[in-house]
Amino acid sequence: MITSPILEDKWKVQKLLSEQAGHDPSRYIALLHKKAVETQERYGIRFRYAEAEATTMSLDPIAEELTSASDLKE
C-alpha cells in the first residue's frame, strides 16, 4: 500500500474520532461534522456538501443521545 505523511495523519485522525465515538457510526459522523464546522470557523472557509435525500439520521449529538435503539427498530 502506498503511504505518505498526509495519509498517515488522516488515518490517525480517523482512528481518534472513531475511538472518541465509541466506534458508533452515527457519533463518528457527528464528531466529523463538528470538526468541519470548527475548521470553517477557524480558517474562514466554507465546505460545500452534495445534496442528499433526507434521512432519519441527525448530525446533532444531543438528538442522537435522546434516540434509543428501540426507537430505531420500529
C-alpha positions in Angstrom: 0.0 0.0 0.0 1.2 3.5 -0.9 1.5 5.8 2.1 2.6 9.3 2.9 2.8 11.6 5.9 -0.6 13.1 4.9 -2.3 9.7 4.7 -0.8 8.7 8.0 -2.2 11.8 9.7 -5.6 11.2 8.1 -5.7 7.6 9.4 -4.5 8.8 12.8 -7.4 11.4 13.0 -9.9 8.8 11.7 -8.8 6.4 14.4 -9.0 9.0 17.1 -12.5 10.1 16.1 -13.7 6.5 15.9 -12.4 5.9 19.4 -14.0 9.1 20.7 -17.3 8.0 19.1 -17.1 4.6 20.8 -17.0 3.1 17.3 -20.6 4.2 16.7 -21.0 5.4 13.1 -23.7 8.0 14.0 -21.5 9.5 16.7 -18.5 9.4 14.3 -20.4 11.4 11.7 -21.5 13.9 14.3 -17.9 14.4 15.5 -16.7 14.7 11.9 -19.3 17.4 11.3 -18.3 19.2 14.4 -14.7 19.2 13.3 -15.7 20.5 9.9 -17.6 23.4 11.5 -14.7 24.2 13.8 -12.3 24.2 10.8 -14.6 26.5 8.8 -14.8 29.0 11.7 -11.0 28.8 12.4 -9.8 29.3 8.9 -12.7 31.3 7.4 -13.5 28.8 4.7 -16.8 27.2 3.7 -17.3 23.5 2.9 -20.0 22.7 0.4 -21.7 19.4 0.7 -23.6 17.5 -2.0 -27.4 17.4 -1.9 -28.8 14.2 -0.4 -32.2 12.9 0.4 -33.4 13.5 3.9 -32.8 10.7 6.3 -33.7 9.9 9.8 -30.1 10.3 11.0 -29.3 13.5 12.8 -25.9 15.3 13.0 -26.9 16.7 16.3 -25.2 14.6 19.0 -27.8 15.6 21.6 -30.6 14.3 19.4 -28.6 11.1 18.9 -28.4 10.7 22.7 -32.2 11.0 23.0 -32.8 8.4 20.3 -32.8 4.9 21.8 -32.1 1.8 19.9 -35.7 0.6 20.4 -36.9 3.8 18.6 -34.8 2.8 15.6 -36.2 -0.7 15.3 -39.8 0.5 14.8 
